[in-house]
């Protein structure tokens, strides 16, 4: 299972690099334009993905007992968000490279965004973590397709085995 998580961490980094390369081509109006979908714009959605990653990574490290509002804007500018994304992706890869079987046997205790106390086994939480990223990257992909910038292929097998 840890090997699979390491593959997902690598895929996550590369998929984010490709997606951010395309988003960087948008003018500011297109980047911030209100669009149908989660969180209402590419900017807000990219912030949400990063926020979710930070919440879960904190939980994986033993913290993250509470959940901030899920629409929190961490970074107001694309360059700052892109820098933070790269740093987070490096931290995610490093975490899973160092994770061991004792991590897989842990239970995570936290309060979710609705104020409900939750306990989840680490493997289930990690699967959600990577699925959440993929789900929302897909939404950014759709939002990009509504612009003149071509969305990148984010298929895992194409990214990991070009």
C-alpha positions in Angstrom: 0.0 0.0 0.0 2.8 2.4 0.8 4.3 1.8 -2.7 0.9 2.8 -4.2 0.8 5.9 -2.0 4.3 6.9 -3.3 3.1 6.5 -6.9 0.1 8.7 -6.1 2.3 11.3 -4.5 4.5 11.4 -7.6 1.5 11.6 -9.9 0.0 14.4 -7.8 3.2 16.5 -8.1 3.5 16.0 -11.9 -0.3 16.5 -12.5 -0.1 19.8 -10.5 2.9 21.0 -12.4 1.1 20.4 -15.7 -2.1 22.0 -14.5 -0.3 25.0 -13.1 1.7 25.5 -16.3 -1.6 25.9 -18.2 -3.2 28.1 -15.6 -0.2 30.4 -15.7 -1.1 31.2 -19.3 -4.4 32.7 -18.3 -4.9 36.4 -18.0 -6.0 37.5 -14.6 -9.6 38.0 -15.6 -9.9 34.5 -17.0 -8.1 33.1 -14.0 -10.5 34.7 -11.5 -13.7 34.6 -13.6 -16.7 33.2 -11.8 -17.5 29.8 -13.2 -19.9 27.0 -12.3 -18.4 24.4 -10.2 -16.8 24.0 -6.8 -15.6 27.2 -5.2 -16.6 29.4 -8.2 -13.3 30.1 -9.9 -10.0 28.5 -10.9 -8.2 30.6 -8.3 -10.6 29.6 -5.5 -10.5 26.0 -6.5 -6.7 25.8 -6.6 -6.6 27.4 -3.1 -9.1 24.8 -1.9 -7.0 21.9 -3.2 -4.0 23.3 -1.4 -5.9 23.9 1.7 -7.3 20.3 1.7 -3.7 19.0 1.2 -2.4 21.0 4.1 -5.3 19.8 6.4 -4.7 16.2 5.6 -0.9 16.4 5.7 -1.2 18.0 9.2 -3.5 15.1 10.3 -1.0 12.5 8.9 1.7 14.2 10.9 -0.4 14.0 14.1 -2.0 17.4 14.1 -4.9 18.9 12.2 -7.5 18.2 14.9 -9.8 21.0 13.6 -10.9 22.0 10.1 -10.8 25.6 8.9 -13.5 26.9 6.5 -13.0 25.0 3.2 -13.3 28.2 1.2 -10.3 29.8 2.9 -8.0 31.6 0.5 -4.5 30.9 1.4 -2.8 32.9 -1.3 -4.2 35.9 -3.2 -1.9 35.8 -6.1 -1.2 33.0 -8.6 2.6 33.2 -8.3 2.4 32.8 -4.5 -0.1 30.0 -4.8 2.1 28.2 -7.4 5.2 28.5 -5.1 3.2 27.1 -2.2 1.9 24.3 -4.4 5.4 23.2 -5.4 6.5 23.2 -1.8 3.5 21.2 -0.6 4.0 18.7 -3.4 7.6 18.2 -2.4 6.5 17.7 1.2 3.9 15.2 0.2 6.4 13.1 -1.7 8.9 13.3 1.1 6.3 12.2 3.7 5.2 9.2 1.8 8.8 8.2 0.9 9.5 8.1 4.7 6.2 6.6 5.8 6.3 3.1 7.2 3.9 0.4 8.2 3.2 2.0 11.6 1.7 4.9 9.8 -0.8 2.6 8.1 -1.9 1.2 11.4 -2.8 4.6 12.9 -6.2 6.1 13.3 -6.7 9.8 12.7 -8.9 11.7 15.1 -10.2 15.2 14.0 -13.3 17.4 13.8 -14.5 17.8 10.3 -15.8 21.0 8.5 -19.3 20.3 9.9 -18.1 20.1 13.5 -18.5 16.4 13.7 -15.8 14.3 15.5 -14.3 11.7 13.2 -12.0 8.8 13.4 -10.5 7.2 10.2 -7.9 4.6 9.6 -4.9 6.2 8.0 -5.1 4.1 4.7 -8.7 5.2 4.1 -7.8 8.8 4.9 -4.8 8.7 2.4 -7.0 7.3 -0.3 -9.5 10.1 0.3 -6.6 12.6 0.2 -5.4 11.5 -3.2 -9.0 11.1 -4.6 -9.9 14.7 -3.4 -6.9 16.1 -5.3 -7.9 14.2 -8.5 -11.5 15.1 -8.2 -10.9 18.9 -7.9 -8.1 18.9 -10.5 -10.7 17.5 -12.8 -12.9 20.4 -12.0 -10.1 22.9 -12.8 -9.6 21.0 -16.0 -13.2 21.6 -17.0 -12.9 25.3 -16.0 -9.8 25.6 -18.2 -11.6 24.0 -21.1 -13.9 27.1 -20.9 -11.0 29.3 -21.8 -8.6 29.6 -24.8 -5.9 27.7 -22.8 -5.9 24.0 -23.6 -6.2 21.8 -20.4 -3.3 19.3 -20.0 -3.8 15.5 -20.2 -3.9 14.4 -16.5 -4.3 10.6 -17.1 -2.0 8.9 -14.7 -0.7 6.3 -17.1 0.3 9.0 -19.6 2.0 11.1 -17.0 3.9 8.4 -15.3 4.8 6.5 -18.4 5.1 9.1 -21.2 
